[in-house]
Amino acid sequence: NARHNSAIVHPFQQVSYNIGLSLLMNNDPFRAFKYFYTIIPLMSNSPFLWLRLTECCVQFYKKRVQELRKKYQYSPVIAKRYNTATKSFYILPQTDYKIFNKYPLQGEEKFIKDLNLEFAEKCATNAISICNLLTTNANPNSPVQTTLNDVKRSSELLSSYIALELGDGKKAAEMGKAVSSAPNIDARKDDGQRQFLAKIYSAQGHAAMGEASEARGILSRLMIESNKVREKESLVVHSTTFAL
């Protein structure tokens, strides 16, 4: 349900939103974005819509980067290889952001120009701002407040990731800290994952600014917490971030 209060939502908006959400959940961010994009003028006050648009952009970005690397790279860790009679030369891969921009999408449809991280950053900012506005006078224990807090934290986490990709370490650290310092919204499994990623992004943001001691402090505390976590993927993410 895309509603955040008792306001009437036209069935067309609701159906378009639900179709977009279904496509997004089925790992089709390109088509999902198209549906969400068409109802921006009709649901511009909905933090849910801005969050979904952000998720589409980020999911599409990650998916396309993987496809481009498979298509244009020599191997997962080598971009190109050149051979002479006596030597071989290897070129290391570009960053995700650079390779994404190097091969822009082609198409005449209006929404294509906004299916990128720059637009995602604006969408996440909109979602956070609207949530702050709607929760100003709300009952802190109401279901609506809980839902809006959840939307806000998800938007902040995405904003932290986007900031890292765009090279803004300061914003990445600040947004990551905002999420990791907030109390758990509920007992869901993915809320713990959100807190974990927020700390990782925050540490990477500090590292990007050259604040290695700040980054190590976050990761050292996370190491103690991670002893309780047995997911190998999370441990790998933590270890590689600490190594960096």
Secondary structure as UniProt FT lines:
FT   HELIX           11..25
FT   TURN            26..27
FT   HELIX           29..38
FT   TURN            39..42
FT   TURN            44..45
FT   HELIX           47..72
FT   TURN            76..77
FT   STRAND          80..83
FT   STRAND          88..91
FT   HELIX           96..102
FT   HELIX           110..114
FT   HELIX           117..134
FT   TURN            140..141
FT   HELIX           143..166
FT   HELIX           169..180
FT   HELIX           189..208
FT   TURN            209..210
FT   HELIX           212..226
FT   TURN            227..228
FT   HELIX           232..243
//
